[in-house]
Amino acid sequence: MPRRVNAGPIRRRAALTTCSPTPTAASIAARRTGGGNRARAAAGRRTGRPATGGWSASIRRDSAAQPAPPAVLAEAEGAAGRVMLDPIRRLLAEAGKAKQTRAFWQAATDILSEWAGGARVHLSYKGLNESGSIEAGTPGKDGETFLTDYHDAEGRHVSARFEGLPAGTPGDVLRSGVEIATHLAVMVARRSGLERERRLGTFLVELSRWLLAAPERELLLRYTLQSVTSLVDAQGAYVVLRAADQGMLRVASTVGQCAEFDVAEIPIDASVTGRVIQTGEPLLTDNILKEAGARSDLSPSGTARAAMIAPLRTSSGVAGAVGVVRYVRPGSEEPPPFTLLELQYLTAVAAYIAGGLELSEAVSGARAAAERAHAMVDGSPLPMALVDRSGRVQQLNQAACRLLGIAFEGQALGTHLEALGLSPSEMSLHLVLARPRDGHPWHGRVLVTQPSGDRRICDCTITGLSGVGPDSLLVALYDRTDELRAQRELIAREKLATVGEIASGVAHEVNNPLAAIRMEAELLGRASKDPETTTTAATITREVDRAARIVRSLLRLARRADTTPTRVQVNDLVHDVAEIRQRVLRAESIEFRTSLDHAAPPVLGLGQELQQVVINLVTNAEYVVRGRKPAIIQLRTLAREGWVRLTVDDSGPGVPREIRGRIFDPFFTTKSPDEGTGLGLAICQRVVTEVGGKIWLEDSDLGGARFVVELPAAPEPVEASTIG
C-alpha cells in the first residue's frame, strides 16, 4: 500500500525547456525545491491523489503534443515508481524526438528490453495509424516468459511477449511500461493532428489571424498580453526585449497591474526575467517575490505572487521574455498558483509572440526596403515602367510619367502602353513584349507620342524580372530626342559650313570675271555712240552689280559663325536673303515682297544663326506656295518698344490646327523624307529662344501661315570715357 505522509508548506518551481525547432515544442520538468516527505506531500496536494511516488518526469514533445495522460502518471506514481523512473524518462525523451510511430516503437522496445534485464521482447502494435512488429533483446536467454496485451476503447491493441526474464520480475511493472509506451505512441502518432485544448486553440487561431495582418509591434504585444491574461486568469502581463545594450532589458509592453513598471530598462543580471532569458528556461513559481531580483522588475508594490515567465525564442536566439503575474488583492486570500498546463499555454504563446516579432521586423524591414527601392526607382531620371505580358501598366516612376505626359501614376495603371503613346518602330508591341520570355532582354527604338502631340524618340530595353512574378516585365526608356537633334544639327551645321566654304571659293572666283565684265561694259558704253549699245552696256553693268551683291551675300552667309554675340541688323538679314533667293523665286512665279522698318534697332545675337532662321522660314514658305495661284511670300520688319518683330507670311494652305502644337518638335515634318528632316523650325526655335526671343505661328492675311519672330533690341553701346 502507498505510504501517506503529512502535507506541509512547499515552494514549487518548474522549468520548461524547448528542445525542438517547432515553435511550441517543449519539455516539462518538475523540479523539487523541497526534500523528502514535504515534496511528496506537496505533489499529492496538487494532484488530488495520495503522495506515493518519489519520482519526477520529463516530457519532451513537439508543437502538437499533449501532456502525458493522468492515468499514465498515476500508474507511474504507483508502487513500481522508483523502479520505472529512468526508463520512463527515456521513453518520454524518445517520444519527444520521434517523428514516426515505428521509430518510437523501435526505441521503446529497446528500452523495455533493458528494463526487463535484457530479456527478448516481441512487440506488435496496430490501430495507431500504422501497424507493425518489432523485436529487441538477447535471443535464447534462459528465464521466465511474460505476455501482456493492451486494448483501449478506440481500438488500439499492443501485444508484448517477454522471454528470458530474470526470476521475480514483477509483471505489473512490465504491464505498466507497455501501457506508458502505448500512450506515448499515441502522442507520437497524433502529434501533427492532435487538437489543442479548446481555450488555447481558440486563442492561438485568433492570434494567428492577427499575425497574418502583420501588425505593428506595440499592437501585437498589447493584444497578445491582454488575451493571455484573460486565458490564465492573471492580473498582469509584460514583455521585455533585449536592448541594444545587451546588458539591459527594455520593457516593450505591459498590461494590467504590470503597468507598475516605472523604468524603461532593467539590468539583465539583476532580474529574474533576465535569468530566464540567459538560461532559456521558463520559470514557474508560487511566489515571485522569493525569487532573487523579482521585486525590482515585477512588483515594486510587493503584491505580486504567482508568476510564470517564458523566453521568446527567435531564429537568432532568445530575444526577450513574456511573463504573467497573479497579484494578491487587499483583504483576499493568496491567489492560486499557476499549473504546468498553464505554463505550457504561456510557452506556446511565447512562440507565437517570438514569431510575430520576427514577422513584424521582417515586414518592417521589407516595407522599408520597398520604400527605399520605390524612392530610388521613382527618383531615377531614367523612365521606367513595370508591365504585364499583355503590356498593361502595373507601375510607373515619375520620369516615365513626365515622358508619357501623365500627371500622376494612377492615370496609367491598367492602361496598355500603346494607349499611352508608346509604339516600337521595329515590330508590334505584343511581339516585343513576348521576346524577353527566353531570358534575353529586347533592345530597340520606340516612338512616344505625348497627349499634347509632342513626339519623343527613345531607346528601349524590355526585360523579365525575377521575384515579382513570371508575367512582369521592366520597360526602361532613354529619351534620345535632344541628343539626336543635336547630332542632326551638328551634321546640318557641318554641311552648311562645307557649302559655305564652297560658296566662298566660288564667290572669289566669280568676282574676278565679274569685275572684268563690268569694266568692259563701262568702256563699251563710253566708246559707243550707238544709243542701243549704250543701253545694253548699262544693262550689263547693272546686272553685274547685282551679281556682285549676291556674291557678297554668299560670302556673309559662308563666313564661319563667331561664338560672341554681336549687334545684328534684322533688315540686313532680310536684304541678304532676298538678294540670294529673289531670282529663283521669280523663276518659279513666286512673288517676293519685303516691307522693312528702317527705324528698327539692331538685335544682339549670332548673325549667321539668325540668318539661318530667316532662310529656314523663307524656305518653308517657298515649299508651301510653290505651284499655287497666287504664290506670295512677304517679309516685314517692325520696331516695337524694346523689340524687333519679323514676320514671314505666305499664301499657302496654312497649318492644320491639329498639328500646330507639334510643328516646333524635332523631326516633325509634313514633307517627304527626301525633302525635309523636321529640324528647320526646331532650330529656329532654339536660336530665337537662346537670344531671349520668341517665335510662334498664327494665321496670315494672305490666307496661309504667318511665322512671327520677336527679338529683344540690343542695348545701346557704352562709349568709353576719356581720362586726360
ABEGO torsion letter per residue (X at the ends): XBBBBBBBBBBBBBBBBBABABAABBBBBBBBABBEAAAAAAAAAAAGBBBABABBBBBBBBAABBBBBAAAAAAAABAAAAAAAAAAAAAAAAAAABABAAAAAAAAAAAAAAAAGGBBBBBBBBGBGBBEBBBBEBBGBBEBBBBBBBBBAAGBBBBBBBBGBBBGBBAAAAAAAAAAAAAAAAAAAAAAABBBBAAAAAAAAAAAAAAAAGBBAAAAAAAAAAAAAAAAGBABBBBBBBBABAABBBBABBBEAAAABABABBBAAABAAAAAAAAGBBBBBABAAABBGAAAAABAAGABBBBBBBBBBBAAEBAEBBBBBBBBBBGBBBBBBBBAAAAAAAAAAAAAAAAAAAAAAAAAAAAAAAAAAAAAAAABABBBBBBBAAGBBABBBAAAAAAAGBABAAAABGBBAAAAGBBBAABBAAAAAAAAAAGBBBBBBBBBBBAAGBBBBBBBBBBBBBGAEAABBBBBBBBAAAAAAAAAAAAAAAAAAAAAAAAAAAAAAAAAAAAAAAAAAAAAAAABABAAAAAAAAAAAAAAAAAAAAAAAAAAAABBBBABBBBBBAAAAAAAAAAAAAAAAAAAGBBBBBBBBAABBBBBBBAAAAAAAAAAAAAAAAAAABGBOBBBBBBBBBBBBGBBBBBBBBABAEBBAAAAAAAABBGBBABBAAABAGAAAAAAAAAAAAAGBBBBBBBBAAGBBBBBBBBBBBBBBBBBBBBX
